[in-house]
Amino acid sequence: MLLQASNISKSYGIETILSNASIQIEKQERIGIVGVNGAGKSTFMKIIAGELSPTSGDIFKAKEISIGYLAQNSGLNSDKTIWNEMMSIYDEVLKMEKDLRSLEQQMSEPKIINNTKLYEQTLERYSKLSDTFKEQGGYEVEANIRGILHGMGFSKIPSDSVIENLSGGQKTRLALAKLLLQAPDIILLDEPTNYLDLTTLSWLESFLRSYQGAVVVVSHDRYFLDALVNVIYEIERTTSKRYTGNYTRYLEIKAQNYEIENKKYEKQQAEIAKMQDFVQRNLARASTTKRAQSRRKALEKMDMLDKPLEGLKKAHFTFQIDKRTGNDVLKVNDLSFQFEEKSPLFKHVNFHLYRGDSVALIGPNGTGKSTLLNTIMNKYKPSSGTIDWGSNIKIGFYDQEQKNLNESNTVLDELWNQYPYLEEKRIRTVLGNFLFSGDDVLKKISSLSGGEKARVSLAKLMLLNANVLILDEPTNHLDLFSREVLESALMDYEGTLLFISHDRYFLNKLAEKVFELSSDGMTHFLGNFDDYVEKKTELEEEKLEQDAKKLELNNKHEKEDVSKNNKNSYELEKQKKRDERNRARKIETLETSIHELEEELEEIEKELADPEIFNDYVLVQEKTELIEQKKAKLKADYEEWETLL
């Protein structure tokens, strides 16, 4: 056991956030914490992390345990470069390396070599420090940093970029990258999948699955939870309950438990009713009064079961349309867009939307997906190309940044101002469907959480009765249960749907086509996200086969051209082609070289501890020079390896 939090309670005045919530974290456990927005998940994480004190309860930690915590949407703020910030994690290790080089220099000085006692003391210090340096990963520092930065999507961003100049999303990803490099015994992540594209998300899943420590994650990404966790803690009605398994298994167990408990309750209620009826009918009769009294005593002693609590109230809504569109909804031809004095964000974008289509727009962060949606909505002017809408079009647009909401309005006014012809009762009913009841409708938009703002935007969208919905990250800020309701509503929608999402579960449920955007255009795929992944894999395998055939054909042509070209020209051409097709092999060779160099460095440092060597001044100097040569070669290999990635 690494950490145990027992009977944790947290209150703010009369408002209770948590009561008697508990969690136990064991080594290499993968835990998901779920619950509706406002259930207290983030509060619970902060208490576990030690950033917030509980009102009551106990927290027990194993000795010398390290905990790393990344709060929701918390970016890294620093005036350092990306590389220097990541290297700062290893300050102690880098100081050790500097001390090792200093000791090597000392051991080559005559005044120490000629003093046997001093030399042995220096050598002993060197040997101990060298072992510690190795144990703390001194030889893998640069490789670790480059690997994590590459995985977190920073391979195309120069490592000398200053952090304060990065976007908010990049700062958040960098904060996560730094935490992963620190490798604490327990990693606590609150909504880590925000701002991650699909490629980075897959890498993070793989990294966390193989992580040696424990991982506790709050997430609304069901695909992520299913792929990663083996334990679920549900925060509901201020307390916690543990379930073994991933998210899907948790839902199954919860439903089964409710059914079992409900049947027990109903059976007991039937038994109670039967006994009460017997007592009432037989208590006054002399012949049966003793049996009736006995039954009454049994009723009084019975351990009454509480009625199982039903699930919390969920939002419920549907998207209707006033009229159908024509068959051709939208034609986009050779569309491009660029901001002033910058290279095109995207170009040569072509696609056609038909009535009833349900299309997911995907692509890495920064490719311009949101910009494309804003362009077809006429919010941005394209640099070139045409956008042709069909007939009878009524568009509903969902903006992930909620720019369509007036911060100074109340929730009630926000809807009523857009739909003034509706009665207040109708507006309140709609808001009630989106979990705004009573005085909640009088809250200012500015005071709402991200999830509440999302529900207001969806309520406005529902009332529009649009026959085309353009949605930019509609599941952001929604809890797991609200996402499921939105999915259900959109699956029954009879209009045309174009949406951006990083929620792979959502993509699988809704997408019938996938449009992948890149800087050079758009690629179309039939099916949902899993079908897209399968097709991409097939295409990559086909490309490998084609490359192999090309290589084979090139080899054949090379043999045919031997007699036509002189030896020097032939060798140059052959080498050029070999270098190109063996790029992957070169990377593998470099990685092997790096590994061998690190082992050789370790071996040379061990040799310096050998009395036969450290008593030989010339040999010590040779070994020290050899260390510098190996380090220079190691640095060169790292640089070449990075350019080939």
Phi, psi and omega in degrees: 000130178266321183206144176223124174248123186240132174051047181284129174234146177215125180230149170240101185065235181270354182271121179265122179268315180226145174214121178055040176273138183225155175206145175233128182245121179250163184303133178063016176283147178242107189246133173250134176251123183234165179158164181292163175301133180088003182288339181112015182297311181294322177299316179299317180297318180295324178292317178298321182286347181086010180272350181218138180269136177285155174293322175205166181114171185232145175234124179244130179238148173293156182296142176055033180280139177250136182236129175247130185232131175239111181288164181297131177055033179262112181270165179271122179250121183198150176265008179274169171282165179304312184296313182295325178294318179292322180293334182297338177298328187257029182306316182293319179295318180294325177294321177300317181298319178297320179293323177298315179296322179295318179294322177299319179296317180298320182291348178262359181275136183304322184295334178270319180300321183280354178249097187305314182297313180296322180295316180296322177296317179296318181295322179295317176299318180297316182297315180294316181294324179296318178296316179296319179301318180292315181300325183269016173075031182300327182279348184250009186305303185294320179298318179298314182297312182297321181295315181292316180298320178296314181296326182272012171086025180253014184294331182264000178257122181306136183290348177267011176292138179282132187298321183294347178268357181281163176286168179300317179296321179293322178296322178294316179296323180291323176299320178292318178301317180296319179297318179296323178293326180292336175049060177288167179294325177233126174257125177248118184236123178255107182054059183287345185277353175298138177071011177257133174279176188296322180295313180295323180297317178296320179296317181298317177305311182297317181297312183291329178297325182263004182294139185283337179269192177266151180232128174237125187226133167265124182208148173255008181266104185293324178298315179298314180296318180296323183283334190252309196272155174238002176217138175240131168251121178262128173261112181214135181051045173073359179236175185242154175217137185263137175230137178270129180123181179275191186296315180299318179294323177301315179299319180296312182297318181299316179295318179296315181299318180297317181296317180296312181295322180293320179295319177298317180297312181296322179296317179294320179298321178294320179294318179298315180299320180295316180293319179296320179297318179298316181299313182298323184279335190243354184294323184277347182271130183300322185288337185237003185299324180295318178294322179295318178296322178297317179295321181296319177296321178297321178297318182294328182272350185295137177278100186287132177275138174283148177292129180302137180287132176284165180300156179297153180300134180247153172297148175214131183197166176222155176255117179256164174235146178281320181207159181277150173277174169289175181294321178270113183267313184207133173238122177244125186233121174050046183280138174220158180210137173213144173282159185305137175058027176231162177290157183304135176291317172208159180208164178055041179271123179227131171197164183225124176258131176251159179305131178088356178296147171231102193241132175261132175257117183233171179155160180300157175302139177094357181278347174102028181298310180295323178297320178299315179297318179293331179288315180289341174273005177068022176274334174238149178267127180291153177287327176199167178099176183232150177231113183241114176273150180279199183265156178058036184272130172229112191260135170248124184244129177250118182261124183297337180269002177056038180289345181279358180263139177268112186301333184273350178283156165279167178301317181298312181295327181302318178280318186294324179296327180277330181234066186293343181280350180274146177288154180301323180300318180295317179298315180295324178296315179299314180296326176297322177297335179258024173071024172254106183234158177058229182287352177303328184288348180263002177291146175286144177303323182298337183268357185279154173284171178301319180293322179292319177298320179299320180292326176295316179298320179292325178296317177298320181294319181298319182289343183289333183056041181287149177262358172225125178248125176247112189240125178253105180052060184291340183271351177303136177077350179275141176284173185303320185288321178293326177297319180295322178294317178298316177305311182300317180295319182286330177294330179270357183290134184266355180272200181255138187233127172231123187215152171255136175201147171255003180275103187293329176296315178298316179300318180293323182289323193251327188287130171253342173221152176234124175254118180260118182267136172225176182294337184259003179148204184223138177247136185255139177227141174272143176105186181268195185295317179298321177296320178298313180299317180297316180293320178299320178297317178299316181297320178295320178294320177297320179297320178297319178296317179296319178298320179296319178294320178298318178299317179297318179293320178298318178299320180295315179296323179299318180295322180291331183272356182302317183287342184266338184246152175286163189299318183296314180298318180298314182295321179296315180294316180297318180295322179298314179292321180296318179299319182294311185281346180257021180303314181297321180294324179295320177300316180297319179297317179296319179297321177296316179299316179300315179299315181294319179298320179296321177293320180295318178300317179297318182294318180297320180293328174292320180299326180297341178273354180284126182305324181295334181267313186291346175274354180254105184303315182297316181294322178298318180295320179297316180296320180296317178296322179296322177300315180296320178297315180297320179295320178297318178295320179298317179297317180297319179296319178299315181296318179293319179301319182292321180292335181276344182292000000 
